[in-house]
Amino acid sequence: MTSIRHDAAHHRFTTEVDGHAAYVEYVPGTSAIAITHTIVPPAIGGRGIAGELVRAALLHARNEGLRVDPQCSYADAWMRKHPEFDALRA
């Protein structure tokens, strides 16, 4: 598991692996967040980093009582594979 940081000022969950930054970006709302981008550079791809970032964003939303609109195709597909997060879907 990588170390993931919530950068609330920039609406991102970020991590750095082998000198490469990866992140999930979201748009905050009053009752939901919209996940808009999941970015993992090819040099560190295929290690499950994107999934860890999406999970961190979803756990944050759950803890804050927010719903999630997965506008990013990766986040949407990840949520479909993890039905334990279905109740968060906006």
Buried (B, 14 or more C-beta within 10 A) or exposed (E): EBEBEBEEEEBBBBBBBEEBEBBBBBEEEEEBBBBBEBBBEEEBEEEEBBBBBBBBBBBBBBEEEBBBBBBBEBBBEBBEEEEEBEEBBB
